[in-house]
């Protein structure tokens, strides 16, 4: 069976490309070290953020509607950093940049070592940064392919 090895890119339609670009510059470039480029596709401007693992692309929305996380579609997305200390550093950096990120803290109901910070983009899309937890590390390191 073919194995998916990662997420290639995430595409997000935004109501105000300029406002979203300013927000994601702070989050993805300033706090998380992504790089950025721009391109046009089918006449629409796009802003792409990327790191070694995946891309995150903003494009103008074609429909004006408030984001509702409990409607069908995206509820939130979570970015993973290596350690609890990294989560805390990202949360501090985001707040210093003016992003209303929650204090990084332990969420033992999720997992015994789950540390996270939460915040929203200009359209109300929920974002999270969490640590690379032990259960995830073990899943990665001990993964076995199914027997044919």
C-alpha positions in Angstrom: 0.0 0.0 0.0 1.2 3.5 -0.8 2.2 5.4 2.4 1.5 9.1 2.8 4.7 10.7 4.0 3.5 14.1 5.0 1.2 17.1 4.2 2.4 18.8 1.1 0.5 22.1 1.5 -2.5 23.7 3.1 -4.6 26.2 1.2 -6.6 28.8 3.0 -9.1 31.2 1.4 -9.1 34.5 3.2 -11.4 37.5 3.2 -8.7 40.2 3.2 -5.4 39.0 1.7 -3.4 42.0 3.1 -4.6 41.6 6.7 -4.1 37.8 6.6 -0.6 38.3 5.1 0.4 40.6 7.9 -1.0 38.2 10.5 0.7 35.1 8.9 4.0 37.0 8.5 4.0 37.4 12.2 3.0 33.8 13.0 4.8 31.8 10.3 7.8 34.0 9.6 8.6 35.8 12.8 7.5 33.2 15.3 8.1 29.9 13.4 10.8 30.7 10.8 8.9 29.9 7.5 9.9 31.6 4.3 7.5 33.3 1.8 6.9 33.9 -1.9 4.1 35.1 -4.0 2.5 33.9 -7.2 -0.5 34.4 -9.3 -2.8 31.5 -10.3 -5.8 31.9 -12.6 -5.5 35.7 -12.1 -5.6 35.5 -8.3 -2.7 36.6 -6.1 -1.4 34.0 -3.7 1.0 34.2 -0.8 2.9 31.0 0.0 4.7 30.3 3.3 6.9 27.3 3.4 9.4 25.4 5.4 11.3 22.1 4.8 8.2 20.1 5.4 5.2 21.7 3.8 3.6 24.9 2.3 0.9 27.1 3.6 -0.9 29.2 0.9 -3.2 32.1 1.2 -5.6 33.0 -1.6 -8.5 35.5 -1.8 -11.9 34.0 -0.9 -14.5 34.1 -3.6 -17.5 34.1 -1.1 -17.9 36.5 1.8 -18.8 34.4 4.8 -17.7 34.3 8.4 -15.7 31.3 9.3 -17.6 28.9 11.5 -15.4 26.2 13.1 -18.4 23.9 13.9 -19.8 24.0 10.3 -18.6 21.3 7.9 -15.0 22.0 6.9 -12.0 23.1 8.8 -12.3 23.3 12.6 -8.7 24.2 13.4 -5.2 23.3 12.4 -2.3 22.6 14.7 1.4 23.1 14.0 3.9 20.9 15.9 7.2 22.1 17.3 9.8 19.9 18.9 9.5 20.6 22.6 7.4 22.1 25.4 10.0 24.9 25.7 9.5 25.6 22.0 5.7 25.9 22.5 6.3 28.4 25.3 8.8 30.4 23.3 6.4 30.6 20.3 3.5 31.7 22.6 5.7 34.4 24.1 6.9 35.5 20.7 3.4 35.7 19.3 2.2 37.8 22.2 5.2 40.1 21.8 4.2 40.6 18.2 0.6 41.5 19.2 -1.0 38.1 18.4 -3.6 37.2 21.0 -2.1 33.7 21.8 -3.0 31.9 25.0 -0.4 31.2 27.6 1.3 27.9 26.7 0.2 25.3 29.2 -0.2 21.6 29.9 -3.5 20.0 28.7 -3.5 16.6 30.5 -7.0 15.8 29.3 -5.5 15.6 25.8 -2.3 13.7 26.7 -0.1 13.7 29.8 2.6 15.7 28.0 0.4 17.9 25.7 1.5 21.5 25.9 -0.2 24.0 23.6 -1.0 27.7 22.8 -4.1 28.7 20.9 -5.0 31.8 18.8 -7.1 32.8 15.8 -6.4 34.4 12.4 -8.2 37.5 11.1 -11.0 35.4 9.7 -11.5 33.4 12.9 -9.7 30.3 11.8 -8.4 28.6 15.0 -4.7 27.8 15.2 -2.7 25.9 17.7 1.0 25.1 18.3 1.8 22.0 20.3 4.8 19.9 21.2 6.0 16.7 19.6 4.6 14.4 22.3 6.0 11.0 23.3 3.0 9.1 21.9 3.6 10.8 18.5 7.3 10.1 18.6 6.7 6.4 19.4 4.1 6.1 16.6 6.6 7.5 14.2 9.6 5.5 15.4 7.8 2.2 15.8 5.5 2.3 12.7 5.2 -1.1 11.0 4.0 -1.5 7.5 0.9 -3.8 7.1 1.7 -7.3 6.0 0.7 -8.0 2.4 
